[in-house]
Amino acid sequence: MKFPWSHSTLVEVLKNDAKLHHKCDKVCEDIASRKLDLSEFVEELGPALTHEEPAMRLKATSLLSSVLEKLPTDFLSEQQLDFLVTFYCDRMKDHHTIIPTILDGLLALANMNHIPKGAACKLLSSLFLSIPCQSQAKGDRSKYMNIIKIFSETHEEELKSMGPDFVYGVIGAIDGERDPRNLIFLFNFIPTFLARYSLFHMVEEMFEVFACYFPIDFHPNQNDPEPITRDMLAVKLEDCLCGTKEFAEHCIVLLLEKLDSTLNIAKLDSLRLLIKCCHVFTIAEIQPQLDDVWKALKLEMLPGSGNKEVFDLALEATKTVVVAAQTDSKVEENFLTNVFISLLGGISDVASKLFNNSIKIALECASASSGAALFVTNKLVPLILSQLHIDTLGALQKVALIEALQQILYVCKEMGVLLQLDKEIVGAAQKQFIQILVQEDDASELKKLAFTSVTNIPQVIADENRFVVYTNIVHILLSAGNEQLNVEDCLYQFAVHYSVEVMNVIVDKLVAKNYDSPSPSTLRIFNALACLLPLEPMREKIVQFFLNLVFAHTQQEVGILVLQSLEVALQKPTASVLAEELHTKYNLIDKFNEQVHEESSSYTSDYLYAMSTLMKALMKQLSPEVQKKIVTKHLTGMDLTRLTDLYLTSGVLGYLDESITIEDHFENLVHDLTKLSLNAEDENVKTLCDHLLCSLFNRMPDDEHHRNVLMKMLAFLREELKSH
């Protein structure tokens, strides 16, 4: 089929036809259905494409590009595409007003599936030579860069054959881009490009293309419906600056230069880039500049500018360098040695203004690797210990030194190197802690630090020193001592490592005490014992002790404290074994049922509430199958007009799995709870009934039976309101 317009009329049509896009659609349909051959279409367009007026050539080229954009990407053959590539390469030399529509056509060609071999090189070579990207409008630059991106991804091997010419062309195209959306596009594309293509001798040139943006100086348009933020650009720019190992040296030089800026934003960006470098580059690639890196970091921390955000990020960057250096023990040791030489003056004098910052840096380095932890500890601890023997040492200064000692040993614990430490160092450190436990008042900050310290390192505390710890724990618990002393955690940690000792020295002494009436220390003792319940060697003795107090007719106030401690223990993530034993081995729910139904028994609402709360915590830990058996066993005989049964029911229903239905009991429960809520004088009872009703209706199925129960309740409430 021939093109439907004659040569003479085509120019007139392009000049005057306002609905040309409709004809474009028709041409696309005809080409796609093979009624019209594309080569013939281009041939017929010839007079318009070569017309002396640029405006006419623009319309003709636009028509052709529009047709190409609408064709399926797999429609054109290699021969047809070869013809079009040749045509568009020739057109690139045309008037500048025609360039935008030429770029439309090139973008359409880039997306075609059957581009012939050699066409990508031919087309991009012409593009780089004939059309300067940065001279185009913003939208056209976007198309230009997208053309490069598509060809670089789909014709990698072919473009590699261009060697440095291709890289040179890409650099020329993107250098100087300022539009934020185009920059986002570039920052996303270039890291992939760098991973695929060698930069040859143009490493520095490519790096400088992106270095000029660092740090990002950008203020978003407030009226932009999809604004690009400075942070978005900054993060993506980092990916480009670290896009290839060949950038490592240039990147470090750049960030060190900008870190010297007086602007905090430049400092922060530089520190983030340093952290990125340590994650991306190997230590061998950044090792030559590590001395300069530490000199720059030191200036930001010793003493630093006073900006906390900069200081904290410099700390993180220091740690990141050590983490990266651990792959080469020699490099790691050299870097840490340089760091410690800088810290020596501050650490050696607790009165120095640099002491706190120096300790923070040392601790951050120690937390980077096991090797760093050992290195720092072996250097730091002797310096701290030597100052603790100074006669003129002030109270606050001693606190600072003991705190530093506690912190470095905690880092060693976290890094798993406690047992690798020099025994003399560990012995000297724990001697300080033990002296404090023996000599200091319970209210002192030093004693708090000493307890925290021994809690962190029980496995290295010597035999004779452990019994000093145990004596302090018992003393504080029995005397209702300073609650800020976390003896409960200390007790647990020592019980993990020395269960027999703790059982004999602490647990036996605590359970042997008389608890006929509560004292100020009772709850704390119970909580301390409850924290040991996850430990199997102690669980049976402590549970039996607790249950004897609950069920042996002691004062209800004591029973309430036991119930509260057990409830706290059941709230912990490790409580499933304890819950299983309380249910199966000790039949706790059955015993509660028997206890409150004993003749002549009378229990306060506080006791019943504590019992109900413990039952809820227990039910929550049990499997749905076990929960279902408990519901079946206990709900049937409940009389909610009795206070004891109400609390028992609340305990059973409090944390039921959603898979468990209570349809057989639903109507009776709703009826009894509604009446009790209306008639009870005790506000706690009213609240309990209301909570249970809410729970029942929240979990009820949406069916006719349950809706009828709800309607009956509403009708009953209306009648009650009328009668009042």
ZAMARGU-4260 file (C-alpha; in steps of 0.2 Angstrom, whole numbers, plus 5000, padded with zeros to 4 digits):
<rodrens>
0) 5000/5000/5000 | 5006/5017/4996 | 5007/5032/5007 | 4990/5040/5005 | 4996/5058/5002
5) 5004/5065/4987 | 5021/5074/4988 | 5013/5090/4984 | 4999/5089/4997 | 5010/5082/5011
10) 5019/5098/5014 | 5002/5107/5014 | 4995/5094/5026 | 5010/5097/5038 | 5008/5115/5037
15) 4989/5117/5040 | 4982/5101/5047 | 4978/5104/5066 | 4973/5086/5068 | 4989/5079/5062
20) 4991/5067/5077 | 4975/5058/5072 | 4983/5054/5055 | 4999/5049/5065 | 4988/5036/5074
25) 4981/5030/5057 | 4999/5028/5050 | 5004/5018/5065 | 4989/5006/5063 | 4993/5004/5044
30) 5012/5001/5048 | 5008/4989/5062 | 4995/4979/5051 | 5008/4979/5037 | 4997/4989/5025
35) 5010/5002/5024 | 5029/4999/5023 | 5039/5010/5035 | 5053/5013/5022 | 5040/5019/5010
40) 5033/5030/5023 | 5050/5038/5026 | 5053/5040/5007 | 5036/5049/5005 | 5041/5060/5020
45) 5057/5065/5010 | 5051/5082/5003 | 5045/5087/5020 | 5061/5080/5029 | 5072/5090/5017
50) 5061/5105/5016 | 5071/5122/5016 | 5060/5128/5031 | 5066/5122/5048 | 5048/5122/5054
55) 5043/5110/5040 | 5057/5098/5044 | 5053/5099/5062 | 5035/5094/5059 | 5040/5080/5047
60) 5053/5073/5059 | 5041/5075/5074 | 5028/5064/5064 | 5041/5051/5061 | 5047/5051/5079
65) 5029/5050/5085 | 5025/5035/5074 | 5041/5026/5080 | 5036/5029/5098 | 5019/5021/5095
70) 5025/5005/5087 | 5028/4989/5097 | 5046/4987/5102 | 5048/4971/5093 | 5039/4976/5077
75) 5054/4983/5066 | 5067/4972/5058 | 5085/4974/5059 | 5085/4980/5041 | 5072/4993/5044
80) 5081/4999/5060 | 5097/5000/5051 | 5089/5012/5039 | 5082/5022/5053 | 5098/5023/5063
85) 5107/5030/5047 | 5093/5042/5044 | 5093/5049/5062 | 5112/5050/5063 | 5111/5061/5047
90) 5097/5072/5055 | 5107/5076/5071 | 5116/5089/5060 | 5100/5098/5057 | 5094/5115/5064
95) 5094/5116/5083 | 5075/5118/5084 | 5073/5100/5077 | 5085/5092/5090 | 5071/5089/5103
100) 5061/5078/5091 | 5076/5069/5085 | 5079/5064/5103 | 5062/5058/5104 | 5066/5047/5089
105) 5082/5041/5096 | 5074/5036/5112 | 5061/5026/5103 | 5075/5017/5093 | 5084/5014/5109
110) 5069/5004/5115 | 5068/4993/5100 | 5072/4975/5102 | 5081/4971/5085 | 5094/4985/5084
115) 5107/4978/5072 | 5125/4975/5077 | 5136/4991/5077 | 5120/5003/5077 | 5122/5007/5095
120) 5140/5013/5093 | 5136/5022/5077 | 5121/5031/5085 | 5130/5036/5101 | 5145/5042/5092
125) 5135/5053/5081 | 5125/5059/5096 | 5141/5064/5106 | 5148/5072/5091 | 5133/5082/5085
130) 5122/5086/5100 | 5130/5094/5115 | 5119/5087/5129 | 5121/5102/5141 | 5115/5114/5128
135) 5098/5107/5127 | 5083/5110/5138 | 5080/5101/5154 | 5067/5088/5147 | 5078/5085/5132
140) 5093/5082/5143 | 5083/5069/5152 | 5079/5060/5135 | 5098/5061/5130 | 5104/5053/5146
145) 5090/5040/5145 | 5096/5035/5128 | 5114/5033/5135 | 5107/5023/5149 | 5096/5011/5139
150) 5110/5007/5126 | 5123/5005/5140 | 5112/4992/5148 | 5107/4983/5132 | 5122/4984/5121
155) 5136/4983/5134 | 5149/4972/5124 | 5147/4983/5109 | 5149/4999/5118 | 5164/4992/5127
160) 5172/4990/5110 | 5172/5009/5108 | 5185/5010/5122 | 5188/5027/5130 | 5178/5036/5117
165) 5162/5030/5125 | 5167/5035/5142 | 5173/5052/5136 | 5156/5054/5127 | 5146/5050/5143
170) 5157/5062/5154 | 5154/5076/5141 | 5135/5073/5141 | 5133/5073/5160 | 5146/5085/5166
175) 5138/5101/5173 | 5120/5095/5175 | 5110/5105/5187 | 5092/5100/5187 | 5088/5090/5202
180) 5077/5077/5194 | 5090/5074/5180 | 5103/5072/5194 | 5092/5059/5203 | 5092/5050/5187
185) 5110/5051/5185 | 5114/5047/5203 | 5104/5031/5201 | 5111/5026/5184 | 5130/5030/5186
190) 5134/5017/5200 | 5128/5003/5188 | 5137/5011/5174 | 5153/5011/5184 | 5151/4993/5189
195) 5150/4988/5170 | 5162/4999/5161 | 5181/5003/5163 | 5185/5021/5165 | 5202/5019/5157
200) 5213/5035/5160 | 5198/5045/5164 | 5195/5040/5182 | 5199/5057/5189 | 5188/5066/5176
205) 5173/5055/5180 | 5175/5057/5198 | 5176/5076/5196 | 5160/5076/5187 | 5152/5071/5204
210) 5164/5079/5216 | 5158/5096/5211 | 5141/5092/5219 | 5148/5088/5236 | 5142/5093/5248
215) 5125/5095/5241 | 5119/5113/5241 | 5100/5112/5237 | 5084/5120/5242 | 5069/5111/5236
220) 5054/5120/5227 | 5040/5122/5240 | 5027/5121/5226 | 5034/5105/5219 | 5020/5092/5221
225) 5034/5078/5222 | 5048/5087/5229 | 5066/5081/5229 | 5075/5084/5245 | 5093/5088/5249
230) 5095/5072/5258 | 5088/5061/5243 | 5102/5069/5232 | 5115/5068/5246 | 5113/5049/5249
235) 5112/5045/5230 | 5128/5056/5227 | 5137/5045/5240 | 5134/5030/5229 | 5142/5038/5214
240) 5157/5045/5223 | 5160/5027/5230 | 5155/5019/5213 | 5171/5010/5209 | 5187/5006/5219
245) 5197/5017/5208 | 5188/5032/5216 | 5194/5027/5233 | 5209/5039/5234 | 5200/5053/5226
250) 5185/5051/5238 | 5195/5051/5254 | 5204/5067/5248 | 5188/5075/5244 | 5179/5071/5261
255) 5195/5076/5271 | 5195/5093/5262 | 5176/5096/5265 | 5178/5090/5283 | 5189/5105/5286
260) 5174/5116/5282 | 5166/5128/5295 | 5149/5122/5289 | 5141/5108/5300 | 5132/5101/5285
265) 5148/5099/5275 | 5156/5090/5290 | 5141/5079/5292 | 5141/5074/5274 | 5160/5071/5274
270) 5158/5060/5289 | 5144/5050/5281 | 5154/5048/5265 | 5169/5042/5275 | 5157/5029/5283
275) 5151/5024/5266 | 5169/5022/5260 | 5173/5010/5274 | 5159/5000/5269 | 5162/4999/5251
280) 5181/5000/5249 | 5193/4987/5256 | 5205/4992/5269 | 5220/4991/5257 | 5212/5004/5246
285) 5210/5017/5260 | 5225/5012/5271 | 5237/5024/5262 | 5227/5039/5269 | 5222/5032/5286
290) 5234/5044/5295 | 5226/5059/5287 | 5209/5052/5291 | 5213/5050/5310 | 5220/5068/5310
295) 5204/5075/5303 | 5193/5064/5314 | 5203/5069/5330 | 5200/5088/5326 | 5181/5085/5327
300) 5182/5076/5344 | 5197/5082/5353 | 5190/5094/5358 | 5179/5096/5343 | 5167/5110/5338
305) 5155/5107/5352 | 5141/5101/5339 | 5135/5085/5346 | 5129/5078/5330 | 5146/5081/5322
310) 5154/5073/5337 | 5143/5057/5337 | 5145/5055/5318 | 5164/5057/5320 | 5163/5043/5334
315) 5153/5032/5322 | 5166/5035/5308 | 5180/5031/5319 | 5172/5014/5324 | 5168/5011/5306
320) 5187/5013/5301 | 5192/5001/5314 | 5179/4988/5309 | 5185/4989/5291 | 5203/4988/5297
325) 5200/4972/5307 | 5203/4962/5290 | 5221/4967/5291 | 5228/4965/5309 | 5243/4975/5306
330) 5233/4990/5299 | 5221/4989/5313 | 5235/4989/5326 | 5244/5004/5318 | 5228/5014/5317
335) 5223/5010/5335 | 5241/5015/5340 | 5239/5032/5332 | 5222/5034/5340 | 5228/5029/5357
340) 5243/5041/5356 | 5231/5055/5353 | 5220/5050/5368 | 5234/5047/5380 | 5235/5064/5387
345) 5216/5065/5390 | 5214/5048/5398 | 5229/5050/5409 | 5221/5065/5418 | 5204/5063/5424
350) 5203/5081/5428 | 5207/5085/5410 | 5193/5093/5399 | 5197/5080/5386 | 5195/5065/5398
355) 5177/5061/5394 | 5179/5063/5375 | 5194/5052/5375 | 5185/5038/5385 | 5171/5039/5372
360) 5183/5037/5358 | 5192/5023/5366 | 5176/5014/5370 | 5169/5016/5352 | 5185/5009/5345
365) 5185/4994/5357 | 5167/4990/5352 | 5173/4988/5333 | 5181/4971/5334 | 5187/4958/5347
370) 5205/4963/5343 | 5201/4981/5346 | 5193/4977/5362 | 5208/4968/5368 | 5220/4981/5362
375) 5210/4996/5370 | 5207/4987/5386 | 5225/4982/5389 | 5230/5000/5386 | 5216/5009/5395
380) 5213/4999/5411 | 5231/5002/5418 | 5229/5021/5415 | 5213/5021/5424 | 5219/5010/5439
385) 5234/5021/5441 | 5224/5036/5444 | 5212/5027/5457 | 5227/5027/5469 | 5230/5046/5469
390) 5227/5053/5486 | 5219/5069/5480 | 5207/5061/5469 | 5190/5069/5471 | 5173/5060/5473
395) 5167/5064/5456 | 5183/5060/5448 | 5183/5043/5456 | 5165/5040/5449 | 5171/5045/5432
400) 5186/5032/5433 | 5175/5018/5440 | 5162/5021/5426 | 5175/5021/5413 | 5182/5004/5420
405) 5164/4997/5421 | 5161/5002/5403 | 5177/4995/5395 | 5174/4978/5404 | 5156/4978/5398
410) 5162/4981/5380 | 5174/4966/5382 | 5159/4956/5388 | 5149/4961/5373 | 5164/4957/5361
415) 5166/4940/5369 | 5184/4943/5375 | 5182/4944/5394 | 5191/4927/5396 | 5205/4933/5385
420) 5210/4948/5395 | 5226/4948/5405 | 5222/4940/5422 | 5232/4954/5432 | 5221/4967/5424
425) 5205/4959/5427 | 5210/4955/5445 | 5215/4973/5449 | 5199/4980/5441 | 5188/4968/5451
430) 5198/4972/5467 | 5192/4990/5465 | 5174/4985/5463 | 5174/4974/5478 | 5182/4987/5489
435) 5168/4999/5484 | 5155/4985/5489 | 5163/4983/5506 | 5167/5001/5510 | 5154/5012/5501
440) 5137/5017/5508 | 5122/5009/5499 | 5116/5026/5493 | 5133/5030/5484 | 5134/5032/5465
445) 5150/5022/5467 | 5141/5007/5474 | 5128/5008/5460 | 5143/5007/5447 | 5151/4993/5456
450) 5135/4982/5456 | 5133/4986/5437 | 5151/4981/5434 | 5151/4964/5443 | 5134/4961/5435
455) 5143/4962/5418 | 5157/4951/5422 | 5152/4937/5434 | 5162/4924/5425 | 5179/4932/5429
460) 5175/4937/5448 | 5186/4927/5459 | 5179/4914/5472 | 5183/4925/5487 | 5176/4940/5479
465) 5159/4932/5474 | 5155/4929/5492 | 5157/4948/5495 | 5144/4951/5481 | 5132/4938/5488
470) 5133/4946/5505 | 5129/4963/5498 | 5114/4956/5488 | 5107/4948/5504 | 5110/4964/5514
475) 5102/4975/5502 | 5087/4964/5499 | 5083/4961/5518 | 5086/4979/5523 | 5075/4986/5509
480) 5091/4995/5503 | 5093/5008/5489 | 5081/5003/5475 | 5093/5011/5462 | 5105/4996/5466
485) 5100/4984/5453 | 5104/4968/5464 | 5091/4958/5455 | 5100/4958/5438 | 5116/4955/5448
490) 5108/4940/5457 | 5102/4933/5440 | 5119/4934/5431 | 5128/4926/5446 | 5115/4912/5447
495) 5117/4908/5428 | 5136/4905/5431 | 5136/4899/5449 | 5119/4891/5453 | 5124/4880/5467
500) 5133/4894/5476 | 5118/4906/5474 | 5106/4893/5479 | 5116/4889/5495 | 5121/4906/5500
505) 5106/4917/5494 | 5091/4908/5490 | 5091/4896/5505 | 5093/4911/5516 | 5079/4921/5508
510) 5066/4907/5508 | 5070/4903/5526 | 5065/4920/5532 | 5048/4922/5541 | 5035/4931/5530
515) 5020/4930/5541 | 5017/4948/5538 | 5024/4960/5525 | 5038/4971/5528 | 5046/4985/5517
520) 5058/4972/5510 | 5045/4958/5506 | 5040/4963/5488 | 5058/4966/5483 | 5064/4949/5490
525) 5050/4940/5481 | 5054/4950/5464 | 5072/4945/5466 | 5067/4926/5469 | 5055/4927/5454
530) 5069/4933/5442 | 5077/4916/5445 | 5062/4906/5440 | 5069/4904/5422 | 5083/4895/5429
535) 5079/4876/5430 | 5090/4872/5445 | 5081/4884/5456 | 5063/4884/5449 | 5056/4870/5459
540) 5062/4877/5476 | 5056/4895/5473 | 5039/4890/5466 | 5035/4878/5480 | 5041/4892/5492
545) 5029/4905/5483 | 5014/4893/5482 | 5016/4888/5501 | 5014/4906/5505 | 4999/4908/5494
550) 4989/4892/5499 | 4995/4891/5518 | 4983/4904/5525 | 4996/4917/5527 | 4991/4935/5528
555) 4982/4940/5511 | 4994/4955/5510 | 5009/4943/5508 | 4999/4932/5496 | 4996/4947/5485
560) 5014/4951/5484 | 5018/4933/5479 | 5005/4934/5466 | 5012/4950/5459 | 5029/4943/5458
565) 5024/4928/5449 | 5014/4938/5437 | 5029/4949/5433 | 5039/4933/5430 | 5025/4926/5418
570) 5026/4942/5408 | 5044/4939/5402 | 5047/4931/5385 | 5056/4916/5393 | 5041/4911/5404
575) 5033/4897/5393 | 5042/4883/5403 | 5037/4891/5420 | 5019/4893/5414 | 5018/4875/5408
580) 5024/4869/5425 | 5012/4880/5435 | 4998/4873/5425 | 5003/4854/5424 | 5014/4851/5438
585) 5006/4862/5451 | 4988/4863/5445 | 4988/4882/5449 | 4971/4886/5441 | 4963/4871/5450
590) 4970/4876/5466 | 4964/4894/5465 | 4947/4887/5461 | 4947/4876/5477 | 4955/4890/5487
595) 4942/4903/5485 | 4927/4890/5486 | 4933/4883/5503 | 4920/4885/5517 | 4922/4900/5528
600) 4935/4907/5516 | 4934/4926/5513 | 4946/4935/5501 | 4948/4954/5498 | 4944/4961/5481
605) 4963/4966/5481 | 4968/4947/5483 | 4955/4941/5470 | 4961/4954/5458 | 4979/4949/5460
610) 4974/4931/5458 | 4964/4935/5442 | 4979/4945/5435 | 4991/4931/5438 | 4978/4918/5429
615) 4978/4930/5414 | 4997/4930/5413 | 4997/4911/5414 | 4983/4908/5401 | 4992/4920/5389
620) 5008/4908/5389 | 4998/4892/5387 | 4994/4884/5370 | 4976/4886/5362 | 4973/4867/5365
625) 4977/4869/5384 | 4967/4885/5385 | 4952/4876/5378 | 4952/4862/5391 | 4953/4875/5405
630) 4938/4885/5398 | 4928/4869/5396 | 4932/4863/5414 | 4930/4879/5423 | 4917/4890/5415
635) 4902/4878/5416 | 4901/4879/5435 | 4904/4898/5437 | 4891/4908/5446 | 4895/4926/5442
640) 4884/4933/5456 | 4898/4927/5467 | 4913/4939/5468 | 4925/4924/5468 | 4918/4917/5452
645) 4918/4933/5443 | 4937/4935/5446 | 4940/4917/5441 | 4930/4919/5425 | 4940/4935/5422
650) 4956/4926/5424 | 4951/4912/5412 | 4944/4923/5399 | 4957/4937/5400 | 4969/4931/5386
655) 4960/4918/5376 | 4967/4913/5359 | 4955/4920/5345 | 4953/4902/5339 | 4944/4897/5355
660) 4925/4899/5354 | 4914/4901/5370 | 4897/4899/5361 | 4890/4887/5374 | 4893/4900/5388
665) 4891/4916/5378 | 4872/4920/5382 | 4873/4916/5400 | 4889/4926/5403 | 4882/4941/5394
670) 4866/4940/5405 | 4875/4938/5421 | 4888/4951/5418 | 4876/4964/5413 | 4865/4962/5428
675) 4880/4961/5440 | 4887/4977/5431 | 4871/4986/5434 | 4868/4981/5452 | 4885/4980/5460
680) 4890/4993/5472 | 4909/4990/5471 | 4916/5001/5456 | 4930/4988/5454 | 4917/4974/5451
685) 4908/4986/5438 | 4924/4989/5429 | 4928/4971/5428 | 4911/4966/5422 | 4912/4980/5408
690) 4929/4974/5403 | 4923/4956/5401 | 4908/4961/5391 | 4918/4971/5379 | 4930/4956/5377
695) 4915/4945/5374 | 4907/4956/5361 | 4924/4960/5352 | 4927/4941/5349 | 4910/4936/5345
700) 4906/4929/5328 | 4895/4940/5317 | 4880/4928/5316 | 4862/4928/5320 | 4863/4920/5337
705) 4876/4931/5344 | 4867/4947/5336 | 4851/4941/5345 | 4860/4940/5362 | 4867/4958/5359
710) 4849/4964/5355 | 4842/4956/5370 | 4855/4964/5381 | 4851/4981/5373 | 4833/4978/5376
715) 4836/4974/5394 | 4847/4990/5396 | 4833/5000/5389 | 4820/4993/5401 | 4832/4996/5416
720) 4834/5014/5410 | 4816/5017/5409 | 4813/5010/5427 | 4826/5023/5433
</rodrens>
